């Protein structure tokens, strides 16, 4: 029985085309994320976290990449990173902003990848229980609904299902997870969708009402647990473990998740 493209594993996709040179795609996609990183750093006061010093470019096993982490009062943890093999099909590139507990705007996660098909995931990660927080849902997600439906209806992009049950459990109602042919037109379309989402999210941050002081400790504790689980339970970690070895891959996961910062170091 043929396997739908929607539910193929990353390993299956790579096995079908394991040695595609994706340098041109990396240059375009990493350029988009770097542009957004520069805008974030201009918007929010952050400093580079010492745990990622020396990882501006690194090689380990068959993988290479760049890991850049920052921290500040509004963007409590900002990650701008990529990992993969540009001559052998696989890339995972992301920018993620974990906000501080003085506001409860959803966290922002934007991911591009190649397997070697073009992959895109983005979400506004909820910080409240959407099933019972009606006002939160309406305030932060209703404004995204039309754009979400427009993207979901774009026939160039096929929905992709994560094989990780945890990763599916944290999806918001406006999460994007798509595969597409890897070509300049589709990359440009993704750029348009991502830039629109980024602008709407940034406006929410700028206009966010403050969280009451007495609620902030609980919100921060939830944020930190969410952050830990998002990184440690990502099914993509298996590919890094195969290429870099379990010990090195787990170290890189800890650096991306900011375990030192979570521990107050």
Secondary structure, DSSP 8 states (H G I E B T S, - for coil): ----GGG--HHHHHHHSTT---HHHHHHHHHHHHHHHHHHHHHS--EE-GGGTT-SSEEETTEEEEEEEEE-SSEEEEEEEEEE-TTSS-EEEEEEEEE-TT----EEEEEEEESSSEEEEEEEE-SS-TTT-HHHHHHHHHHHHHHHHHHHT-TTSEE---S-HHHHHT--TT-EEEEE--SHHHHHHHHHHHHHHHHHHHHHHHT-----HHHHHHHHHHHHHHHHHHHHT-TTHHHHHHHH-HHHHHHHHHHHHTHHHHTT-
